[in-house]
């Protein structure tokens, strides 16, 4: 059994969400921008939506998986400021613009350059895009970054879910896909489509991207 397969086996016994780990950070970035109307692409059961709603006037969540979208819609049925749409990014309202757009572990499911361009078009002037993404490991830098992540992953699993689980929690059952682009390729695409975007490698096999649209639509 390889090291990665052992790690996967451990994660199944002690499940915790690498994506939810970054939820408070995402919400903080959005709140700092002053966004009032926020779009969360691939919202799942709505854990991030809950955090975004604390500061936003309205939150729209897009979720293509029918069962997951129904669960999210039930969760927020009493809040008219939250809208859950059972659709993917392509099914968004093409005429609408948001003050902030968030994607957590979603971008690697979509065509990278085209989606970055479309996301830029979803923002109001001065709007903010916040991405927590996955990348394909390639090269010694990725290997070095994975080593502390493996150790920290074991600790987090035992702390967050000390008892052995028979099945993953509902918010961790969405379909997954392996990332195709390396971090170098993601940086290059962002440099072309989102000039000025800030990208950082993060723990737990993730990277973050923050982009602020120009306040003047005519600005380069």
C-alpha positions in Angstrom: 0.0 0.0 0.0 1.4 3.4 -1.0 1.7 6.4 1.3 -1.0 8.2 -0.6 -3.4 5.3 -0.4 -2.8 5.0 3.4 -3.4 8.7 3.7 -6.7 8.4 1.8 -7.7 5.4 4.0 -7.0 7.5 7.1 -9.1 10.4 5.7 -12.0 8.1 5.2 -11.9 7.0 8.8 -11.4 10.5 10.2 -13.1 12.8 7.6 -12.7 16.5 7.6 -13.1 19.0 4.9 -9.9 20.6 3.5 -12.2 23.1 1.7 -14.2 24.1 4.8 -10.9 24.8 6.4 -10.5 27.8 4.1 -14.1 29.0 4.5 -13.4 31.6 7.2 -10.5 32.9 5.1 -12.7 33.2 2.0 -15.4 35.0 3.9 -12.9 37.4 5.4 -11.6 38.3 2.0 -15.1 39.0 0.7 -16.1 41.0 3.7 -12.9 43.1 3.4 -13.9 44.1 -0.1 -17.2 45.5 1.2 -19.2 43.2 -1.1 -23.0 43.3 -0.7 -24.1 40.8 -3.3 -22.1 37.6 -3.6 -22.1 34.6 -5.9 -20.8 31.3 -4.6 -20.1 28.9 -7.4 -20.4 25.2 -6.5 -21.9 26.0 -3.1 -22.4 22.4 -2.0 -24.7 22.2 1.1 -24.0 25.8 1.9 -21.3 25.9 4.6 -19.6 28.8 2.9 -22.9 30.5 2.1 -23.6 30.7 5.8 -20.3 32.5 6.4 -20.8 34.9 3.5 -24.3 35.8 4.6 -23.0 37.3 7.8 -21.7 40.4 6.0 -23.5 40.2 2.6 -26.9 41.5 1.8 -27.6 38.7 -0.6 -25.9 35.4 -1.5 -26.6 33.3 -4.6 -25.3 29.8 -4.5 -24.9 27.6 -7.7 -24.9 23.9 -7.2 -25.3 21.4 -10.1 -25.8 18.2 -8.0 -29.6 17.8 -7.5 -29.5 16.2 -4.1 -26.9 18.6 -2.7 -28.8 21.6 -4.2 -32.0 20.4 -2.5 -30.3 20.1 0.8 -28.9 23.6 0.5 -32.3 25.0 -0.5 -33.9 23.4 2.5 -31.2 24.8 4.7 -31.8 28.4 3.7 -35.5 28.3 3.0 -36.3 30.8 5.7 -33.8 33.4 4.5 -35.1 35.3 1.4 -31.7 36.9 0.9 -30.2 33.5 0.0 -30.9 31.9 -3.4 -29.8 28.4 -4.3 -29.9 27.6 -8.0 -29.6 24.0 -9.1 -27.2 24.7 -11.9 -23.5 24.9 -12.8 -21.5 28.1 -13.6 -22.7 28.0 -17.2 -26.3 28.3 -16.0 -25.8 31.5 -14.1 -27.7 34.7 -15.1 -25.4 36.0 -17.9 -26.7 39.6 -17.4 -26.1 39.8 -13.7 -23.0 41.1 -12.0 -21.9 40.5 -8.4 -19.7 42.4 -5.9 -17.8 39.2 -5.1 -17.6 35.7 -6.6 -16.2 32.7 -4.7 -15.1 29.3 -5.9 -13.8 26.6 -3.5 -12.4 23.4 -5.1 -14.5 24.2 -8.2 -12.3 25.8 -10.8 -10.4 22.6 -11.7 -13.7 21.1 -12.9 -14.0 23.9 -15.5 -11.9 25.0 -18.5 -9.4 27.2 -16.8 -8.7 30.2 -19.1 -12.3 30.5 -20.4 -13.7 30.4 -16.9 -11.3 33.0 -15.5 -12.3 35.3 -18.4 -16.0 34.7 -17.6 -15.5 35.2 -13.9 -13.9 38.5 -14.6 -17.0 39.5 -16.5 -19.3 38.5 -13.6 -17.8 41.2 -11.3 -19.1 44.7 -10.8 -16.5 47.5 -11.1 -14.2 47.0 -8.1 -15.6 43.6 -7.4 -13.5 40.8 -5.9 -12.9 37.2 -7.0 -11.8 34.7 -4.4 -10.7 31.2 -5.4 -9.5 28.3 -3.3 -8.3 25.8 -5.9 -6.6 22.5 -6.5 -3.6 22.0 -8.7 -1.7 19.0 -10.2 1.5 18.3 -8.4 4.6 18.5 -10.6 8.2 19.0 -9.5 10.2 19.2 -6.3 8.4 22.4 -5.0 5.1 20.5 -4.9 6.6 17.5 -3.2 8.1 19.7 -0.5 4.8 21.4 0.0 3.0 18.1 0.3 5.2 16.8 3.2 4.0 19.2 5.9 0.5 18.9 4.5 0.6 15.1 5.1 1.7 15.5 8.7 -0.8 18.3 9.4 -3.6 16.4 7.7 -3.2 13.5 10.2 -3.3 15.9 13.2 -6.4 17.7 11.8 -8.2 14.5 11.2 -7.7 13.3 14.7 -8.7 16.7 16.2 -11.7 17.4 14.1 -13.0 13.8 13.8 -11.4 11.6 16.5 -14.0 8.9 16.3 -13.9 6.5 13.3 -16.6 7.3 10.7 -18.7 4.8 8.8 -19.4 7.2 6.0 -18.4 10.8 5.0 -20.7 13.6 6.2 -23.2 15.0 3.6 -21.1 18.0 2.7 -18.2 15.8 1.7 -20.1 13.6 -0.8 -20.0 15.8 -3.9 -18.3 14.4 -7.0 -14.6 15.1 -7.2 -12.1 15.3 -10.1 -8.3 15.4 -10.3 -6.8 18.7 -11.1 -5.2 18.9 -14.6 -3.3 22.1 -14.4 -0.1 22.7 -12.5 0.3 25.7 -10.3 2.7 27.2 -12.9 0.0 26.8 -15.5 -2.6 28.4 -13.3 -0.4 31.3 -12.6 0.2 31.8 -16.3 -3.5 31.7 -17.1 -4.3 34.1 -14.3 -1.6 36.5 -15.5 -3.3 36.6 -18.9 -7.0 36.8 -17.9 -6.8 38.4 -14.4 -4.0 41.0 -14.4 -2.9 41.7 -10.9 -4.4 38.5 -9.3 -2.6 37.4 -6.2 -1.9 33.6 -6.1 -0.4 31.8 -3.1 0.4 28.1 -2.6 -1.4 26.9 0.5 -1.4 23.9 2.9 -3.5 20.8 2.1 -2.9 20.7 -1.6 -4.6 24.0 -2.3 -3.8 27.5 -3.7 -5.7 30.8 -3.3 -6.3 33.4 -5.8 -7.7 36.9 -5.1 -8.4 39.3 -7.9 -9.9 42.8 -7.7 -11.6 44.2 -10.8 -10.7 47.7 -11.8 -13.1 50.3 -10.3 -13.4 51.9 -13.7 -14.7 49.4 -16.3 -12.6 51.1 -19.0 -9.4 50.6 -17.0 -6.9 48.1 -18.4 
